[in-house]
Amino acid sequence: MLTIHAPSRGDAVLVEGDRLAAIGPYESLAAAYPAARVRRWPGRLSPGLVDPGGAELLERAYHPDPREADTLGTEPLDPPPFALDDMRRGGSARRGVQRMLARGVVAVVGSPRSRVVGEAVRRSGLAVVPSPVLPPLAVGGPARFAVFDGEVCVATVLAGRLVYRAK
C-alpha cells in the first residue's frame, strides 16, 4: 500500500512497503499518486534520532510496568532494585523501546548482548547502527523517520510502519 506522510512544513514522503518511493512537495506526490493513503502531521519530517546508549540502557535499566507505578514509579530504574530474569528483562526492554519510539528514536548504536533485549529491538524495527549518524532521507532508502512538531515527536515510522503516534 502506498502512503504519503505529509508534514505541515517541508517535503512529504511516499512510502511503498519498507522503502521511500518518492520525496517532494505534498501537492506533487498527491497528484502523481492519487490512490495513496495520506497521513497528515504537524511539524517536519526528519530521519529520526539515534540513541547512542540505547542498547546499553535497555540491557542495564528496568523500565517499570505501568501496574508497578505505585511502588516503582514510572521512570527507568538504573540499576534495578532486583535481579532481572529473562521474562522481566524482556518486558522491560519492550517498554523501554516504546519510550524510545515516543522520542523519535529510529536506531540504537551497538547490538544488545542479551537475547531477549535483542529480540525486543529486532521486533520493534529499530535499526542497529555502528555510529550515531543517520544518512538523510533518500528515495529507495529505508522508510524510517520521525515527525517532530518543535521538540515533540508526533510520529515514528520504522520499516514503513507507523509504530508511534502522539495522542
N, C-alpha and C positions, 0 to 999 in steps of 0.2 A: 504494500500500500504506500502511496506517495503522501508525504505530509510536508506542508510548508510551515515552518516556525517563523512567525512574523513578529519581530520586536517593534516597539514603538519608535525606537531610534536605531539607525544603522541598517545594514543589509539583513535580508531574510535568508534562510537556507531551505533547500528542498532535500528531504531525506527519503531515500529509497532503500528499504531494508536496513542494513547497518552502515551504510555509506552516505556521504554527502553527494547528491547528484547535481546540485547547482547552488550557486550563491549569487545574490543580487538584490536589486530593489524588489519589494513585495509585489508591486504592480506588474513588473515584468514576469516574475515567476507565476503569479496568478493567471496572467494572460496565456502563458505558454503551457501551463498545466492546470486547466480549469477543473479537472476531476479530482485534484489533490485535496485532501483534508487540510484545513487551516487551523493552526493553533496560534492565537494572538497573545503576546506577552508585553507587559510594561517593561521598559528598560532596553538593554542592549545585550546582544549575543556575545559570548566570549568562549575561547577554547576551554574554559573551566580552570579550576585550580589543581595544583599538585600538592599533596601533603607530604613533605619530606620525611616526617617522622610517623606517618600514619600507620604503616605496617607494624612498627615497633610499639606504638601506643596500643594498637589492637591486641598485641601479644601481652603487654605488660599490665594494662589497667583493666578494671572491671567497670563496665557500663551497666548500672543497676536497671533491673526490670522495673517498669512503672509500678508494679504491685509492691515493690520494695521501697518506694519513695518515702513512706512514713518512717522507716528505720534507717535507710541508707542514703536518702536524698536522691537527687536527680543527676548530679554531676559525676563524671568518671572518678573512680577511686584508684589512686596511683600512689602507693601499691594497694592492692585489695586487702581487706582485713581478714581474709580467709584464703585457704588453698583453693585453686580452681581446677576442677576436674574437666574433662573434655566437654561434657554437656553444658556446664556453666560457662566455660570459656567460649564455646560456640555461640551460645545465646548472647553473651556479652559482645562478641565480635560482630554479630548481626546488628545489634543495637548501635554499636559504635560506627558501623558502616552507614547506617541510616542518618546518624548525626553528621557524618562527613558529606553525604549527598545533600543534606539540607544546607550546607555551607557552600555548595557548588564544586566540591571536590570530585574530580573525574579520574584521578590517578594517585597512586602512592609510590614512593620510592622504596625499592627493595622488596624482595619476596618474603612473605611471612614464613616463620620457621615451623609453626605447628600446623598439623594437617587441618584441624577444624577452623583455624583462622584463615588459612589459605583457601579453604572451601568457601568461607563467607565472602572473601574478597572476589574469588573467581565467579561465584554465583551472582554477585551483585553487578558484575560487568566492569568494576573498577579496573583501569589499566595498571599494570605494574611496570614502572619505568626506571631506567638507570640514573636519571638526573631530574631535578625539579623544573625542567624547562619543556613546555609543550610546543610543538610547531603550531603555526597559525592554522585556522580552518581552511581546508582546501578541497576543491571538487575531487572526488574519488577517494578522499581520506575518510577516516572513521567518523561516523555520526556520533560524536562525543563532545558535548558542550554544555555550558550553563548559561542561564539568562539572569542578569543582575539588574535590579532597579536601584540605582545608587549602590549602597553597600550590601543590600539584601538580595539573597538568592531567591528567585521566584520559580525557577525550574532547572532541573538537571536531566540531561539525556545521555544515556550510555548505550552503545550499540544500536542506536536508532529508537530505543525505548525510553519513554518518559518514566524516570524512576523516582523523581521527586517533583512535587508541585506545592508551592506555598498555599496555605489556606486563605 
